[in-house]
Every structure is written in structure tokens, then in C-alpha cells.
Amino acid sequence: MKKLLTTLLMLTCVFGLTACGQEVKSVFDGADVQQSLKNQALVAYDYVSTTDADMEDAAIFTEEQLEELAIEMRVSGIDLESEDVNYGPITTGSAVVTGINSYRNSIKELGLVSDVNSADVLVEQKDKEFIVSIPLKGSIHNGSFEVIYDRNLHATSFTTNVEYTMAESMTKAGTNTLIGMGTVFAMLIVIMIIIYGFAIIPKIQASAEAKKQAKTATEASVDNAIQGIVEREEDVTDDLELIAVIAAAIAASEGATSTDGFVVRSIKRIR
């Protein structure tokens, strides 16, 4: 029994190694697949470049609407007159919306695009994906429409690229550099002003506090002066009464009936 199990195990290993040595054929192999992807990319370009739908953002669509949009692109390649069914790529509605927006954003710089020649369509294989590129000849700039397929031959991306001259590329790079550096310096200046403000704020607070204290002291001195004047008036009133009393006493001691005959010029307290 043990010999039988050992023999079966060895046969299983041999067949397993044989299977590992076989070459696995890729889904990308074959001219038919590449030609089919070229046709699908042409259908996608035709749909993206001619649609009039208002598609600003995929977020405004429901899942059902996006699914209908993807199906619409796929069946848009059917030629009813010749009965030649040329289906577009299997894709998602969000990828379609992104592709339409990309084309709309690029068409201003491309200008008027001439008819596409199917013979110029290029197919490039990278790892587990295909990149199909359709050259575009515009009245302002040339460009390309690219469709990326995954390992299941589903279109995952539609992108319109604009080809700039070296001078234009350098100008854009310089502009972006200046904007970036300008933004950085502007933020540094703002930060410097904030830090400088931290040093000024205590001085402003101290100055305001000093003014407040000076105002309080002035008000206190004015109050004290007023109080002193009032006290002096009270003292003067008391002195006048005292003078009248003393004058009356002197007049009585002299036998006079009035104080007209003398004047009390000063009074000194004798301790």
C-alpha cells in the first residue's frame, strides 16, 4: 500500500513539473487581437470626439447612468448598412466621462483636427497592458488619443495628449517654476509678517496700557486738585466765621457797638 501511494505521489510531481514547463499564451498574442484593439480605439475616439452630452463630472451620474453610457460607447461602432459589427471597448462610464473631458480640454490647443487615418494607429504592449495611440493632426498643435487596456482587454483610460514644441514646453516649465517659486516666496513673506507681528503686538499692548495708566493718573490728579480746592473753600469759610466771632468779641470788650473802628488782619493760634 505504501509503495502504491509513493508511486502515485511521484507521478503527480512529474505531471506538475511538466505543466509548469509549458508556455502560457498571453491574451495579447496575435495580430487579430491588436487589430481588434485598434478598431475599438477608433470607435472610442469617434464617440468621445463627437458626443454633445454635458459631462463635466462623473460624480453627477448615478451608477445606472454610467453603465448606460459605457454600453452606448460599446455599441456606437455598429454599421447598420454594411452589417459590420465593430464594437467599441468594454469600459466603465466614469472612464468615458474622463475621456470626454480630456478631449474637450485639449481641443482648444489642438485646433481643428483632421480625419484620422486608421493605418497610423499604433499599439504598444507594456507588461500586462496595451496602449493604443491614435495620432491627431490639429491646425494649432498635433497630439494623440490614447486608450489603455488591462490584461482582460478592458479599456481603463481614455486620454487626449497635446504635443508642444520645445520652446513651448520650456515656456510652460518656466511659467510653472515661476508660479511655484512665487507662491513659496509669498507664503514665506506672509509667515515673516506674522512672526514680526508677534514682536510688535506686545509693544502695542504695552503702549496702550501705558496710555491707560497715564489717563487714570491724570484723572486722579484732577480729582485730587478739585478735592483740594473744595477743602480750601471750606477752610476759608471757617476762617471768615472765626474772624467775625473774634471781631465781635473785641468790639464787645472795647465797649463798641460795631467792628467798623478796627480790622482783624491776621489770627495766630497760640499753643
Beta strands, then each sheet from edge to edge (+ up, - down):
strand 1: 78-79
strand 2: 84-85
strand 3: 122-126
strand 4: 129-137
strand 5: 142-149
strand 6: 155-163
sheet 1: 1+ 2-
sheet 2: 3+ 4- 5+ 6-
end
